[in-house]
Amino acid sequence: MKQAVSRIVLLALLVGRALARADFDQVPTRVWSVTRGTQAAAAVLAMVPLLAPTAGGQSLSGNARTHPPVVRIQMVGADDFLKACPPGQKIEFVLGAASLNVDPRWLDLYSRVDLAPRFGRNCPSGPVHISSLYFNSAILELARITHDLGRPVFLFIVQDEALAPRTASTLTVPNPPPVRNVSAPYVEDITRTAFRAAGAPSTTARVYRIVYPAAPRESLRVIDISCDGVSGQPAGRSCFTPSFNPYGEGLAVKYEFRQDRLPLNEIGRPTSSGTMMEADGVLLFDVRMRQWIKGLLTHP
């Protein structure tokens, strides 16, 4: 019986990790929820002691594992080290050249499983070198994310930019709209341009482009975000970044969040004055999460 349970748990963990770590293809309509896979794995893992690899793969301070190892396993408690950390205590996580001060209670299951074998029942007392961090939905309130964005489905990964997959942060869009000469970040609907050749696969598919104009010490940044699904349906509606996006300071970020409340514009039409639309929510989410991450940075 124990062996059967262990196999089920290991399978759940590996499937969840594989889904969460999989790089999105350069296809703006691939909107099946990565986090639905992680939540399914988490539900199984919550019922029995957690498992973590004890051999194979690379160390936390080395390169990111691209495939979860199928190796000998060790029964561990993923939250044991959390119990040893006083409430509110921050841990310095070093991701390449960047350091983030993070409350370990903000970390999602996958980061906790990675850290548990390393620290056991001890709270880390010094800098922790790691290639990536998975955050849970507790950070949505901290980052002031409104309109129920990211609730109940949320995936947010911060990674050392040098280790992030070498894929474009924007979709291949023929004749994209020119960058506006403005000082503040803005969002525009590029759905019609993105699907000009093949046509949109559904009436609810949208592709948005967020532009952060060049600023002192910061270069121009362009991010594409894809949304699809139907609000009110079991699968709901989700928005995600097709790949890791540079966030500055040597960090790259990839995310997905549920979006069931904000209405859609007709394709290509500007946001209605005074009405919060999906495009506005996408911009709000990215801007505020970016600001929150920057607030965690530790500068020498």
Secondary structure, DSSP 8 states (H G I E B T S, - for coil): -HHHHHHHHHHHHHHHHHHHH----S-TT--S-HHHHHHHHHHHHTTS-EEEE-SSS--TTSS--SS-----EEEE-TTHHHHHS-TT--EEEEETTEEEEE-GGGB-HHHHHHHHHHHTTS---S-EE-SEEEE-THHHHHTT--TTTTSS-EEEEEEEGGGS----SS---SS-------SS-EEEE-HHHHTTTT--SSTT-EEEEEEE--BTTB--EEEEEEEEE-TTSTT-EEEE-SS-EEEETTEEEEEEEE--SS----TT----TT---HHHHHHHHHHHHHHHHHHHB---
